[in-house]
């Protein structure tokens, strides 16, 4: 049988590639989960809690900073929040101006 002779030695396989893959998956999961949480919080505050656009945006940014600190996210998280908050604030102001 094939089990009688094998060149395999237990514990000698390199796992560096596996560690990097797992680390990448965990990083994507943490950042993605936090981003989804913010994407749910903002419209919930606006439409569910009848909060104005600007206060809801500020509250969402505060929650985002708390999530960033709690999950030990890097500077890209905060930059991404700012980059996404600026166009959202402009769009919110335009919608509020048109709607009255």
Secondary structure, 3 states (H helix, E strand, C coil): CHHHCCCCCCCCCCCHHHHHHHHHHHHHHHHHHHHHHHHHHHHHHHHHCCCCHHHHHHHHHHHHHHHHHHCCCCHHHHHHHHHHHHHHHHHHHHHHHHHC
